[in-house]
Structures are given as structure tokens and as C-alpha cells.
Amino acid sequence: MSFSPISRLGFATGFAHGADQLALAALPLVVTLGLGGGPGLVGLLVAVQSAAWLLVSLPVGALIDRSEKRRWMVRAQVLAAVCLAVAALAASMQAVPALGLAVLLGAGGTVAFVLSGFAAVPLLAEPASLPRANARLELARAVATLSAPVLAGVLAKAGQAPLGFALAALCALLAAVLANGLPAMPQTGTARPPLGRAIREGASFVWRQPYLRAIALCAIVWNMGFFVLMAVFVPYALTHLGLDAAGTGLTLSAYGAGLLLGALAAPRLAGRLRTGTLLAIGPGLSVLAGFALLAGPTPYGALPFAAFFLIGFGPMIWQIGQTSLRQIVTPPDLLGRVGATLQVAVFGVRPLGALLGGWIGAGWGVESAMLLVPAGFALSLLAILASPLRRLGSLEEAVPVSG
């Protein structure tokens, strides 16, 4: 069976994210059920795995800009496959240090693949097709995100939690095979500045380019609000929304449903709405959702369910729109570094949001912490409305804008 390059990249992306999400879901199950570890060890190892997004992104983004993209994707997933297979072995042998190192390096392979894929899309698709191409990749990511915890849970229930890492290794290997079938995407520029200067060039471009600066500010404050919500929602739902554990889980699942439907709807909306409007939908719906969560108990938990659906649906549309815009306004030889800069900014603020939510929730109550959620979402909307993005009619209009 033959695939178009974008379809092939979409399937590869789904398997790559599936590998990463399976490892993320399997890790706490392995530590708790197989190693007898408590919350401290779980938190430590999850933090080690997540640290790859902060430690690896900037140097890898700079290297991707001076290299062939397909080779990076293939090698990144081969590395992930090897490391996740080692993680399965380490988990079976109860070798905690080896397990931590393996999941860190495996996540590093995912980081490299994601940044390479972002830089590859504009080389594989015409500018007018970018929203549809990015929607395919985001749909694959959403399916992987929803499926992985279920598979890891089934394996853990059968007493085979370490097999989650083995299945993750297989997914990474499939991603490498699919990526190897992509056309060659050679380096677009000839400059090879020192690594430190190359990283600074990417960050400087993001800050000077008005559209990218607004996107970065929007993403930072939105993620701050979202991770405040993630830190306090479960106790808030159980004590203030009248939900039980099952109802809380069902409400959280609405987020995933929103992601899927948002990815399906985004290409159609991109063809009908102004780009500025499209980019305001995500934070705008998030603001409504944040206030809905403050409304208190509702019959059958309908309002919280709807709120989490909107938090998935709207930001997924925003994600696809802003990714396409970033690919339009960023020179090809800066795509890896621009993606890495934004990735580090977002992943860096996430633990801060969680810590802030937990601190305020512990000191002043979860209802006080929940007030920060619509506030953060409102600031993300303001970042769009106060920028040139508000007046942007189409992606084509963005091409002449320079930093």
C-alpha cells in the first residue's frame, strides 16, 4: 500500500506519539505495581522522562536546521525503540537507575521526531494545504494520546505492566520504518553557526516576529492556566462539583473527545474563517469553559463535561492554525529552532502552573486556585486580540511579515 508523504508522516507521527504516551502511561504502573514504589519514586521518574522536552529541544532544534529531516526522524525513532526495549528489560529486572535513563533517552527520541516533523511539513505540503496536513498529524497525536493509557492499563491488569514499554518500542520502530519511506528533505541553508549562536537566533526570531511573539505569549499563559486546572481539578470536582470518581474520570475524558473532533473540524473551519478568528477560538472557548467550571454542581455533571470538551476542541483548532502560521512565516532554515524555542517555553511553564495551583490550593483552598484558570485563559485570549493576529485574514497575508 502506498501513502502520500503527508499521510505517511501522519501514521509515523501517530506511532511515535503512541510510543511516548505508552511509556508515560506504563511508567507509574510499573513503579507502583512492579517495583513497589510510592508517589515519590513515581514523581521522580515521570519528571526524569518529561525533562527530555526541556533538555533536548534547543540543541536538537538547531541541529535539525542544518541536517536532512528524514534521517533525523528515522534515527530518533530507532533510538526511542532501543531505549524503550531497554526500559522493558530494566523494569523486569527492577533496575531503577537504568529504567530512568532509558525513559529519558527514549523521550529524547520523541522530541527529535516531533521537531523534525514540524520542519518537514512545509517541505511536503503546499502552503494552502498546511492546515489540512497539520490536522492529520494532530489527529494522529490525539488518537495515540487517548489509546495509550487504555493499552497500558490492560497490560497492567494482566500483570504484564513492563510489556507497555515493549509495545512502545514496537510503535517507535514502526514510526522509523514509515519515516524512512518519506522523500529526502535536505538542509535548506548553508550557514552552520556555533550551536549556542544558532539557538539564540531561533529565540530571537520568535521574539522579533510579531505573529510568533503573540503565539508564544498565548501558549505560555494558556498552559499556565491549564496546568493549574490539572493540579486541582480532581479534588475540586469531588468536593465542589458533586462528582464521584467515575464522574470525574468521565469528565476528564471529554478533553480527549474535544481534541479528536477539533482535529477533524479544523481544516473545514480554516477554509471558512479568517485566520485571526481561528486563532481566537481556542483561548475564547477556554475562557467560557473556565467560567463554566466555577458554576458549581449541575445535573449529571453536564457543565464540567462540556467545559472539558471545549478545552480540548478549541485549543486543538488553535494548535493547527498556529502551527500552519508558524510554518508560513518562519524561514525554512529556522523551523527546527523556532519549534524548539516554543516547545521549551511551553514545557517550562507547565510545572510552574502545576506548582502554583497546588500551592494556592493547599494554602487557600482549591476553589481559590480554580479562579486562576479562567484568568490564565483570558490572558491567552488577550495575547491574540492585542496583537496583529487579530487582523490577519488568511495565511497568505502573513508571508510578507518579517521580524
N, C-alpha and C positions, 0 to 999 in steps of 0.2 A: 504494500500500500504506500502511495506517495503522498506527501504533505506539502503544502505551500510553506515557504520559510517561516512565516508568522505562525501558522498552525503548528509546525514542528517546535518552534520556540515556546509556544503556549503549552504543549504537552511536556516539554522539558522543564518548563517553569513549574508546572503542577507537580511533577515528580521531585524536583529539587526542594520545593516548599514542603511537600509531603514528608521527605526525609527529615527536614529540620523540625517540623511540627511533631512527627512521631518521636524523635529523640527528646524533644521538650516535654512531651506527654509521658514518655516512658521513664524519664529520669526520676521524678518524685516517687513513682510507683516502685521502681527498682530499689531506691534508697529506703523507702518505708517498709516494703514487704520483704525484700530480699536481704538488705543489709541491716535491718533493724534500726535505722537512723531516725532521728526525730526532726522537728522543724528546723533546728539549727543547721544540720547537715544538708537537708533538702534545700534550704535557702542559700547556703554557700555554693552548692554545686549548680543550682539554677543560675545564680549570679555569675559563676565562672563561665557557664555556657553563653549567657547573654552578653558577657563582656567582649566577646568577639566583635560585636557590632560597633563597639567603641574603639577597640584596639586595632582592628584590621582595616576599617573602612578607608581612612585617609591615605595611608600608603598604597593600598591596593587600587584605589581610585586613580591615583597618579600613575601607577604602573600600567593600568588598563589603557589609559590615554596614549601610551607610547607603544602599544602592543596589538597583536591581532586578537580580535574579540572572541572568535570561535575557540581558539586554543585556550584562552583563559577559562571559558565556560567548561570545556571538557576536562581540563586539568583540575579545576576547582571541584568538580563533582567526583572525579576519581579520588582526590584527596578526601573528600567527605565520605565516600564509600569505604575507603580503607580505615579511616578513623572510627566510623560508626561500627564497623565489624570488630575493631579492637575494643570499642566500648562494650559490645555484647560479651566479648570474652572476659573483659575486666569485671563486668557485673557478675558473671557466673563465678569468677574466682574471688569475688569480694575485694578486689584491689581498688580501693577508693582513689588514691592519687592518680593511677593510670586511667581510671574512669573520668576523672575531672579533666585531665589533659586531652583525652580522646574527644570528649564532647566539645571542648574549647576549639580544637583544631577542626573538628567536623563543622561546627558553626562558622568558622572562618571560611571554609569552602562555600557555604551558602552565601556569605557576604560577597565573596568574589563573584559568584554566579549572578547574584541579583544586580550588582553594579555593571557587570558585563552585559547582561540582558538589557538594562536600561539604555546603555550606549549603543547596543546593536539594533534596537527597534527602528530608529530613523534611517539606518542603513538598509533595512529590509522592507520598509513601507514608505509609500509616498506621503508627503505632508498631510494631504486631505484625509488619508486613511489612518492617521495616528490614533485618534480616539477609539476607533474600532479595534485596532491592533492592541492597544494598551488594555482595552476592555477584556480581550481574550486572555491576556496574561493575568489580570486581576481576578477574572472568573476562576481561572485555574488555581490561583492562590487561595481564593475563598473556599473552593471545594476541598482543597488539601487541609486548610485550617479546620474545617468542620469535621472531616473524616478521621483525621489522625487521632484525636483523643478517644474516639469510639473504638478504633482498632487497638490502641494501646490498652484500653480498659478491658476489652475482650481477652487479650492475651494475659493480662494480669489476673483476671478472674480464673483463667485456666491454669494459673500457677506458672506461667511462662513469661513473666514481665521482661526479662532480658532479650527475648525474641523481638521486642519492639525495636531495639537497636539493630538487630539483624535485618528486619524488614525495612528499616530506614536506610541501611546500607544498600539493599537491593534497589530501593527507589532512587538513590543517588546514582547508582550505576546505570539505571535506565535513563536518567537525565543526561548522563555523559554520552551514552550511545546516541540519543536523539540529537543532542547538541552537535555531535560530530558530523551529522548529516547536513548541517547548515552550510550555506556558501561561505567562502573565506571573506573576512571583513578586516582588511589590513589597516595599519595605522594610517590616520588621515593627515597627520602633521609630521614635520621633520625635526622640530625642536625637542631636545631632551635636556631640560634644565635639571639641576640637582633636585633630589626628591623634596627637600624642605621647601625650596622655592616653588616647585610645581604645586605642592599642597597649598601654599599661600596664594598662588594665582587663582586656584579654584575658589577659595573662600572669598578672595577679593572680588571676583567676578559676581558671585552671588550677592554680595553686599552692594555693589555698584549698579547692578542691573535692577531697575525698579520693579519689574514683574517678579523676579526671583526673590528680591528682598521681601516683598509683600507675602509671597508664598511661604517663605521661611518663617516670618513672624506669625502668620496664621497657623502654621503647623506646630510651632513651638507652644503657643498658648493653648491651642486646642488639645494637644497631647497632655499638657499640664492638667487641664480640667478633666480629661478622660481618665487619667491615672489617679486623680483624687477620687473620682467615682469608683474605679476598680478597687481602691483600697477600702472604701467604707460602705459600698452598696449592700453587701450581704448582711452585715449587722443592721443597717438601716432598713432593709426590706423586712427582716424578721421582727424588728421592734416597732417600726413606724408605718409600714405599708400593709401589715396584716398578712404577709405571705409566709407559707411554711417552706421547708427546704425544697420540696418538689416544685412549688410555685416559683421560688427564686431561681431554680435551675431553668425552668421553662422560660422565665422572663429573660434570662441571660442568653438563651438560645435564639431569641428574637433578633439579637445583634447579628448573628450569622446569617439568618434569613434575609435581613436587610442588606448585608454585603452581597449575597448572591443576586438578589433582584436589582440592586443598584448597578452591579456589573452588567446585567442584561439590559437595563434601561439606558445606561449612559450613552452608547453610540446613537440611539434614536434621539435622545434629548440633545446631544451635541449637534445634530443636524438641524434642530428646530429652534434652539435658544441661542442668544448671544453668549459668547464665552464668559463675559463678566457675570452674567446671570447664572451660568452654570457653576462658576466658582463660588458664588454666594449661596448656592443651595445647601451645600454641606454644612457650613457653620450656621446658616439660618435655621435649618431644620434641627440642628443640635441645640440651639438656644431654646426652641419650643420644647424639645424633649427634656432639657434640663429643668425648665419650669414645671413641666408635667410631672416630673419625679418628686417635686415638692408639694404636690397637691394632696398627698395623703392617700389612705386606702380607697380603692374603687372596687366595684363588684368584679369578682373573678380576676382581679389584678390586671384589668384591661389596659388601664392607662400606663402603668410601668412597662407592660409588654409593648405597647405602641411606641413608648419613648425609646426603648432599646432598638426597636426596628428602625426608627428614624435615625438613630445614632449610627446604625450600620448603613442604611440606604443613602442618606445624604452625603456623608463623607466619602463613600465609595465613588459617587459621581464626581465629587471634588477631586479625589485622588486621580481618577482617569483624566479629568480635564487638566489638572495642573501638571501631570506627568507629560501629557502631549504638549502643553505650552512650554515646559522646560526644554523638551527636545527640539522645539522650534527655535527658541531664542538663544540656545547655547551652541557655540561653535563645536563642530564635531570633535576637535582635539581637546575639548574641555568637559565632555559629557561625563566621563568617569569621575573627575574631581568634583564637579558640581553635584552629582548624585551622592558622592561620599560626604561632602560638606553638609548637605541637608540631612542625610542619614544620621550623622554624628550628632547634629543639633537635636533631632527628634529623639533619638535613643538616649541622649544625655539628659534630657529633661524628664523622661518618663520616671526614673526612680525618684527624682525630686518631687514630682507630683504625688507619687505614692507615699513618700515620707511625709509630705505636707498634710495630705489627707489623714494619715494615721496619727500624726501629732495633734492636729486640731480635733480629730475625733476622740482621741484619748483625753485631751485636756478640757474640751468644751462641749463634747457630745457629737455624735455622728450627724445630727440634724444641722449643726453649725458648719461642719465640713461640707455637707451637701450644698450649702449656699455658694461655695466656690465653683461648683460645676457649671451652672448657667453663666456665672461671671466669666469664667475662662472661655466658654463658648462664645459669649458676647464679644469678648476682646478679639477672638479669632475672626468674627464677622466684621468688626471694625477695621481690622488689618486689611481686609479686602475692600471695604467701602471707602476707606480713606486713601486708597492707592489708585494708580492709573488702571488697575484691573477692572475697576467699576465701569470704565468707559469702553472696555475692549469688546468690539463687536464680533470678531472672528479670529481664528488662529493666524490667518494670513496677514491680518493687520499688525500682528506682533513682530513679524520678521524684521522690519527696518529699525525697531527699537534697540538701542545699544546702551551699554553701561558707561 
